[in-house]
Amino acid sequence: MLGCAVVAAAGGPAWGGSGPAGYAARIGSEAAGYAARAGSGLAGYAARIGSEAAEYVAWIGSETAGDWLSRSVVSTDASDDRLIEGGQVEFRRFLSDVDPVFWKIPPCYNSVDAGRRPVVRSQGSDRTCWALAAASALESSLLPEDRIVFSADHMASCNAFSVPAEEGGDYLMVMAYLSGWQGPVAERDSYKDESSLEDCEDEDAQNSCENENASNSCEDENVLNSREDENALGSRKDEDVSEGRKDECFQDSRQPAVHVQEMQLLGEASREEIKAAILDCGAVQTSLYMNRKETAPTETRYHAFTSAYYCSEECVQDHDIIILGWDDSYSRFLFREVPDEDGAWICQNTWGDAFGEGGIFYVSYADANIGRTAIAYTRVEPVDNYDAIYQTDDCGWQGSQGYGDEDCWIANQYRAKEEESLAAVGLYATGRSTVCDLYLVRESAPDERIFLQSASFDRPGYYTVDLEQPMALAAGEAFLVIAKLHIPGSTHPAAVEYSSDDYTQNVTLEGKRGYISHDGENWTCTETVYGSNVCLKAYVKKIKM
């Protein structure tokens, strides 16, 4: 596996055949020089989660490291919440905690050299690149401490949505599956790694994550918006396929191997912020415009000899991959169509190890589509973090509701199954710079609104707010979890689930009680008035007697 390029190719046009000596050097003996520079040195990167700052100093130079450490970006205290039982790293809210301006990003990094490369997968003839990329990114987030190969087949087939796996998917399906603890499950030994290199999309299919004909059942100012993001991760093929759960869904007893408690959307992130996410999480899942037709030898976007891809035009993103690293010095002349700048992302595809360099290929920094839609799995925890989850939104964030401005209140009613404590609240941030205040109302004191705590989220995504003071709940007690939302520039801040297309025919409203309000005093039941479920989860722990 290649690391970051040591020698940039000489200027000139792209080439085929054996290539110039400069390129040969890049894949020849000089790769060992990079290994000496980046191999053992990357261990020092553990300074950001432990106490090995001296090794990091040795890697990037004492002066730079001294400046880095003086900014106190990283805690080296043993009680840092990035450490969990057994020393396993919890990649927790790093993207929100650290301003990348203060983070010294190296010019070249590859998660492979840090022991964080996931297994190479092939989607075969299925449209499951979105699930394979998500499973691979999650696998990388736990490496090198733990290797769990997660089942992409389970993610694509055993989710709450109403279409078969071959119809495609998107990042909101991934977020619903993971946040609802439907998975991820560990892969079985019989994982099919087909060698065929079929592409992720039908070239005539559109990304139907937007639904122009979505039903708008409300006539007042509380508008139910479908999500209109034509460049969502992955793609959906919108046709009459509402036949219930997928036949290929495994009927087994596998439970989630981990709990994913936070996922951050990086669509508006800078290049440096994406790099920081890779350093923290091992991999970032992203969409780009790429299919088998565009990588054919007769096309100009992919150079098979150098495994380099570049699309200069902004197109509808139709394929999902993961980014494992970058190389600022990767020569622009290694691409068939020469971009305006050097530098490339080091990526892993979902087309098996016959593609690129054992599944690895390079995408130019100048590519018009990569990184425009991306997601990082920033908080992955053991399954004993909470004992149970209360939720009403198996299909997750499918639309947004609000009152035409930045403020909105939402609530969900639940009933405790046993003696429990409310330990955390989970919700979607539908825009940047989200601020929320959390409250609890008990059945025994319906007029008393108990303030729990406030939280803020820099980026859109799914977040879990751990309560500093868990609240005891009696067995059988009904309770309301309430969130007051403020999202600058938003007109519909609240994430809701509703049946919007063929993918969401499994959405149910019966027995669920969600509420929405503009002022926190006058409430409307979303199920009965708008046909939607509020996306607001409650995590509980059993009270040990």
N, C-alpha and C positions, 0 to 999 in steps of 0.2 A: 504494500500500500504506500502510495506516495504521501509525503508530508508536504510542507510548504515549499514552494520553489526557492532554490538557492540562487540560481542564475537565470536572469531574464533573457529571453531570446533577443538576438540582434534585430534592429529595425528592418522593416521590409514587409513584403506581402505575406499572407498566410501560405502555407505550403502543404504538400502531401508527401507520399513516399516515406523515405527514411528520415527526412527532416535534417536541419542543421546540427552541427556539433553541439551548439549551445543547448538545444533541446535534449540531445542525447545525454549531455552532462546532467541535466536536471533529473533524469530517471536512472542515471548510472551511479558512479562511485560517489559523486558529491552529495547524494542523498544521505550518506553516512554522516557528513558534516552537519546536516540539519539535525540528524538524530542526536548527535553530541550536544547540539545547542538546545534542542527542545525536549529531548527524551527525559533524562533525569531531572532537568530543570523544572519541568512541569510539576514535579512533586512539591516543589517549593510554593507552588500556587496555593497549596493547602493553607498557607498563612492566612488566607481570607476566612477560613473557618476554624483554625486551630491556633497553635502558638509557634508555628515553624516559620516565623517571619524571616529569619536569617537565610533560609534557603531561597526565599523569594528575592531577597536582596542579591544573592549570588546570581540569580537568573537575569534580572533586568538592570543590575548595576546599583551600587550603594546609594548614589546621589538620587536617582529616580525613585528608588524604593523608600529612601528616607523622606522624600517629599510626599510620597503616597501614604506612608505610615503616619506622618505628622498631621494629615487631614483627618485621622481617626475614622476612616471610612468603614473599617471592619473591626468588630469586637474580637479580641482574642481571649475573652473571659470564658472559663469552662462552663459557665451557666448560660452562654449564648443560646438563644432558642433555635439556632440552626443545628444544634446537636440534640439527638434523641437517644433513647436507651440503646445500649450496645454500640454507640459511637457512629451509628448510621447518620448520614447527612440528610437533613431536611432542608430542601431548597425553598426557603420561606420568605416571600415578599422582598427578595433582594432587588427586584426591578423597581419597586416603589421606594425602597429605603435609600438607594444609592443613586446619586446624580452622576451619570456617566462622564460628565465634564471633569469630575474629580477622580475618575477611575483611569488608571494608566493602562490603556488597551495596547497589547503588543501588536506589532505589525503583521505577525503571522501566528496562527494558532490552528491546531487540528485536534479535535476531541479523540481521534483515533490514537494519537500519540499519548494521550492521557488515560488510555484504557477504557474509553467510554463509547466505543463503536458498537451499535446494536447489530443483530444478525441481519444479513442481507435477505430481503424478501422479494418474491415475485407475485404480482397480482394475477398472473395468467390471463385469462380472457375476461375476468370480472372487472367491474368498475369500482374497485375497492381501494384505490390509491389513498383516499382520505383516511381509511381505517388503518392501512398498513403504515402510513406515515405517522399517524398518531401513536400506534403501538410501539413503533421504533423510537419515537421521541420520548415516550414514557420509559422505555427500557434504558435509554441513555441517561435519563435523569437520575437513575439509581446507581449507575456504574460510577467507579469501579468497585464500590463496596459490595453491591448485591447485583446479581444478574437474574432477572426474571424476564423470560420471553413471553410477552403478552399475546393473547390470541386476537389477531385482527379479524379472523372469521367470526368469532363471537361478537365482536364489536359491530361488524357489518350486518350480522344476521339476527342477533339476539337482543336487539335494542327495542325501544317502545314504539318504533315507527312502523308503518303499515305497508311497506314495499319490500320486495326481495333485494338481496344484496347487489345483484347485477344492475340495479337501476341507479346506483351512485349515491353519494351523500355529501355532506358539507360539515363545516366546523361546528355549527350549532347542534347537529346531531351528535357529534363527539362530546360536546360540552354537556348535553342532556344525559347521555349515557354515563359519563364519568361522574358528574355532580350528583346524579341520582343513585349512585352505587349499584348500577346495573352491571358494572365491571370496573376495571379490567380484570379478566381472569387469566390465569397462567395457561400457556399453550400446552396442548397435548403433545405427546411424542410423535403423533402421526400428522404433524403439520405438513400440508402439501406445499412444497416449494416448486411450483411448476416452472419449467424452463422456457415456456413460450413467452414472448415479449409483446403481448397485446397491449394496446394503449387504454388509458383510463376513460376515454370518452368517445362517443360517436361524433364524428366531425360535424354532423348536422344537428347535434343536440345542443341546446342552450343550457346555461347554468340557471335552472329554474328555482333557485333559492329566492328569487323575486317572484311574486305572484300578482300580476297586474289585475287579475279578476277576483282577488280575495274579497270575501264578503265583509262589508262594513255594516254591521247591524245596528250601529248607534247613530242616532239622528242629532244628538246634542254635541257639545264641545268636547266631550270625552271620546276622542277618536281612537279607534282600534287600528293601528297601523301594521300592515304586514311588513316584514323586513325586506327592504328593496336593495339588496347588495348583490349585484350581478357577478361580483368577483369574490364571492365567499369561497373558503377553502373547499376543494372538491367540486363536484358538479352533480346536479340532479337531472334526471330525464323525466319530464312531466307528461305522463299519459295515464290511461285508465288501468291502474295496477293495484287498486285498493282491495286486495284479497285477504286481508288479515295478516297475521304474523308469518314470517318467511318459513317455507318448508324446511330449509336447511338449518334452521335454528337448532342448536344442540339441546337435546332434552337430557340434561345431566344436572348434577348437584354442585357444580363448580360455583364457588363464591368469589367475590373480588379478592385479588391477591394484595391489593393496596387500596387506600382511599385517596382519591384526588380531590383536594379541598380548594385549590386555586388554579385558575387558568387565565392568563393575561393576553389580550389581543394587541398585536403590535403593528396594526395596519398603518398607523401614523408615526411609528418609531423611526428614529434616525438610524443611519448605518452603525454608528457607535453604540446605540442602545441595543440593536440586534446583536452586535458582537458581545456586549455585556451579558445578554440573555444566554448566549451560547456558552460563555465561560461559566455561568452559574448553573445552567440546566443540562449542559452536554449537547443539546440539539434544539433547534427551533423548527417547527413545522411551517411550511409556507406553500402557497400556490404560485404557479407561474403558467405561462402559455407554452405548452410542450406536449406533443403527441408523436406517434410513430411516423406520421407523414412528415412532420417538421424535422425529424432526425434522420430522414432517408439520405443516402449518399448524394442524391441529386439536389438536395436543398442546401441553402447557404447558412442556416442557423446553427448547425451542429457539425463540428470537426471531429470525426471519429478517431483520427490518428492522435489527437491531443486530448480527446474526451472533453472538449470545450464547447459550451453552448452560449449563444447570445442572440436575443431577439430585440431589435431596436424599436419595434412598434408596440404601442400599448394595445393589448388585445384582451379579450375575455379569458380569464384564467381558467384552465381546464384540467389541471393536473396538480397533484400534491407530492412533495418530496420533503426531505429534512436537510437542514444546513448544519454541518458538523464543524465548520471552521471557515477560515479565510486566509488569503495571502495578498497583502497590499502590493507586492512586487510581481505578481503573476502578469506576464507580458500580454498586452493587448494583441500582439501579433500571433498569439497562439490560437486566435479565433479566426474562422474563415471570413467572416465579415468583421473588419477591424473596428472596434469601438474607439471612443475618444480618450479613454483613460486606461491605465493599467489596473490590475486588481481583480480578484475573483473570489466568489464564495465556493467553499469546498462542500459538495453536496452528495447525498446518497439517494439513489432512485429506488423505485419499487418495481423494477423490471428485471430482477435477478442479477446474478454476478456476471452474466455474459455482456451486460451493457457497461460501457465505460471501462474503468480500471477496477474490475471486481465489484461493480456497482457504484463506484465513486466517479463523479464528473465535476466539472468546473463551470460556474455560471458567472458571467462578467458582472462586475459592479454596475455597469451601465445598462444592464438588461432592464427593459421598461416595465417588467411585470413582477419579478421576484421581490418578495418582501412587502408588496402592497397589501397583501392579506397574509397574516402570519399569527401564530399562536405559540406561547411558551407555557409549559406545564410547571408552574412555579412552587407548588406545594403538594408533595406526594408523601403520604404518611402511612404508618402501619394500620392494620384494620382494627386494632384495639383502641384507636384514638377516641372514639365515641361508641356507645352501645347500640344506638338506634337513630334513625332519621325519620322525621315527619315531613311529608311533602305532598303537594297536589299536582305537580307539573312533571310527569314522566317524560314528556317531550320537550320540556324546557322552554327557553326563550324563543318564541315564534312571532311575537309582535310587541308593540309598545303602546301604552296608554298614558293619558295625561290630560291636562286642561289648557293646553296651548301656551304654557310657560314652564319655568325651570323647576317648579315645586310640585310635589305630589306626596300623598300618604298612601301606604298599602298595608294590608294586614291579612293574616291567615289564622283561622281557628283550628286548634287541634285538641285532642283529649289524651291525657297521659294514660298509658296502658298499665303502668305500675308505679311504685315509688321511684321517682326519677328526679334528676336535676337538669334544668335547661342549661347546657354548657356552651352552646354556640349557635349562631344564626348564619344562614347562607343565603346569598342574594346575588343578582346580576347587577353590575354597573353598566348601564347602556350608553354611557358617554364618558368623556374625559373629566377629570377633577370632580368625581362624584363625592358628595358628602352625605352621610346618613346618620340619623339619631335612632336608636333602637329602644323599644319600650315593651313592657309586658303588662297585660291585663288578665287578672284571674277571675274565674267564674264566681268565686266567693266574694269578690269586691269589684263588681263591674264598673264602678265609678272612679276607681283608683288606677291611674295610669302610672306604672312604675318605670322610671327612666333606668335603662340598663347601661348604655355607654354610646359614645359616638365613634365613628370610623370614617376614613376617607380613602379613596382609591384613585390613583393617578390615571390609570388606563381603563378602558372598557374590559369586561371579562366577568368571570365568576369568582366570588370571594367568600371566605368563611371568617366570621368575626368571633373569636373566642372571648367569652365573657370573663371579665376580671373577677366577678362575683357570681358564680352559678346560682340559679334560683331553684329551690326545692319545689317539686310538684307532687301532689298527692295522687295515689292511684285513682283513676277515673275522673280526675279534675280536668275540666275544660279550661283552656287558656288561649289568649290571643297574642301572637307575636306581631309587633307593629314596627314599621320603618318609615321615617320621614325622609324623603329624598330631595336633594337639591343637586341639579346637574346644569352647570352654566351653558347657556345656549340651546338647551333642549326644550322641546315643546311636549314631549311624551316620555317622561323619565322612567315609567314603570315597565318592567319586563313581565309579559304575560304569555301564557300558553293558550292556544285556541286551534280549532280545526280549520286550517287555511288552505290545504291542498291534499292531493292524494297521499302524501307522506304522513299526514297527521290525522288520519281517519280514526285512529285509536284513542284520540283525546276524549275523555269523559268528564262530565260536570256533576254527575249525581253524587250526593253525599259530601260535597266539598263546599267550604265556606270561605271565600276570599272577598276582600273589601277594598274599595278605593275611595279616596277623599281628597278634596282640594285644600281644605282647611284643618283637617284632623278632628272635626266636630260632626260634620254631616257626611255619612257614609253610604255607599251604594254597593250592593252585592254584585260582584262581577259575573258570577255564574248565571244569575237570573236575568240581569239586565243586558250584559254585553256578550254572554256566551264564552267567557274566558276564565282561566285559572291564574291566580297570582303566583309568581315565582318567588317564593319566600319560604325557606326551609328552616326547620328547627332540629338541632342535634342534641341528644340527651345522653346522660350517663345514669346507670342504675345506682340507686342509693343502697349501699351495703349495710345491712342491719347488724 
